[in-house]
Amino acid sequence: MDHKQYIRDIIRGEALDVDEDIQPPVSRIEIGNQNIDFNSPTWIALKVIMEDELKLLRIKNDGNLSDIDTALTRGDIRRLKYLLNLPQTIKLRNIPTTL
């Protein structure tokens, strides 16, 4: 798979998950004319929002849910964890930070 396709998969949430904190994260990636700066106030604010949502989903998951609701909640948790780990994921996959 080429790197541009992998970035598209990341954005769509279809790339593989990786373990946390294995290598230091990248601080920024460039995709064409677009940039994602993982040190920007916007990313930091989104990270806080995602971390709060993750806490709420974990509490919900501990509740008495149907099998379907449990699966949906776990999928939401997995996706948020993936997005929160995006800087580490890019570093681990040796994806060029400029495409």
Buried (B, 14 or more C-beta within 10 A) or exposed (E): EEBEEBBBEBEEEEBEEBEEEEEEBBBBBEBEEEEBEBEEEEBEEEBEEBEEEBEEBEEBBEEEBEEEEBEBBBEBBEBBBBBBBBBBBBBBBEBEBEB
